[in-house]
Amino acid sequence: MEPLKFFFDTYALVEITKANPNYRPYAGKVGIMLTKLNLMELHYSLLREVGKEAADKAYEEFLPFVVEITDEVIKVANEFKFHNSRLKLSYVDCIGYTIARITEIPFLTGDSPFEGMENVEFVK
């Protein structure tokens, strides 16, 4: 049986690298999906907070789980961002959420604007 799969928003990636106990059920026991844009945000966050060595290590650790951002995803993500402009969502978040919806896997995040949205696993 294939493990549960989630699209990991950058928020989730950062919390897992910080060993947030609320994210323990998602660390190493589930399938992971993310984009290189999420990796870029994670790498920068870790560079700033813990240094190059840890940032590079995390980048390499999550790299195998990267999926492509298709033209369809970009267009649908832009529509989602446009229709939810009041929430001030980032492009990276909109792309991730769109991929999660298209692939029908939950979007794992702790970003407040996503709380209560369809297809979101919200964890703080």
N, C-alpha and C positions, 0 to 999 in steps of 0.2 A: 504494500500500500504506500502510495506516494505521500510524503509529509505535507502538512498544510503549507501554503505558499502565501507570502505577503509582498507587496511593493513597499520597500523601506524608504520612507521620506528621510531627508537629511536629519531632521529632528530625531528620528528613531535611531539612525546610525550613530549620531553623537551620544545619545543616551546609552546605547549598548557599549560604546567604547569607554564611557564613564562608569560602567557597571551599575547603572541605575537598577535597583532591585525590581522595580515595576516592569522592566524590560527583560528580566531573566527568562521568562517563558519563551521569548523569541530568539534568544541567543543560542545559535548552534542547533536548534531543534526543529527549525522550519525552513522551507525553501525561501530564498531571497531573490528579489528582483529590484533593480535600480538602474539609473542612467549614469553616464559619465558626468553629467552636470551635478548629480547628487554627490558623486565622488569628489568633484572639484570643491564643492562647498564643505564637505567633510575634511578634506585635506587642508584647506585654508583654516578652518576652525581649529584643527589640531595643531597646525603650525603655530598659530597664535597662542594657544593655551598650553601645549606640552612639548613642542619642538619638532624639528624636521624628521628625526629618526622615527618617532611614533606616528607622525603624519604619513610618512612614506610606507611604513609597515601596514597601517590600516588601509591605505590606498591599494596596496598589492593584495591584501587579504580579501577585499570586497570586489576587486576587479573581475573575477570570473562570473559574477552575477549580473554584469551590465547587459542591458538590452538596448537595441538600436532605437533611435527616435525617428520614426517615419514621417513623411510629409503629411499623411493623414492625421497623425498624432498632433503635429504642430498646428494644423488648422482647427482641429476639435479643441485643443487646449486654449487657443486664442479665443474661440467662441465662449468657452467656459469662463475664461478670465474677463472677457467683455461683459457677459451676463451677470457676473459676480463682482463687478468693479468696486462696489461699496466695501468689499472685504479686504481689498488691497493685497491680493494674493500675488506671490512671485511667479515669474514664468516657470521656474524650475518646479515649484509645487504644482502648478497647473498641468505641466507635462506629466509629472509622476501620477497625479490623480487620474488623468486621462488614460494613461497606459493601464493603470489598475482597473479602471472601468471597462476598457476594451477587452482586456484579458480575463476579466471577471475574477480578479483576486482582490482581497481587501488592501486598502491603502493604510499602512501603519504610520501613525503620526501622533504628536502631542501638540501640534500647532492649533491654537484656539479656534481660528476661523473654520476649521474642518469638523469641530465637535458637532455631532448630531447629523452630519451629512450622510447620505446613502453611500454604502460601500466603504466606510471608514472604520478602522479599528483605532479608537482614540485612547491613548495611554499617556499619562503625565509622568 
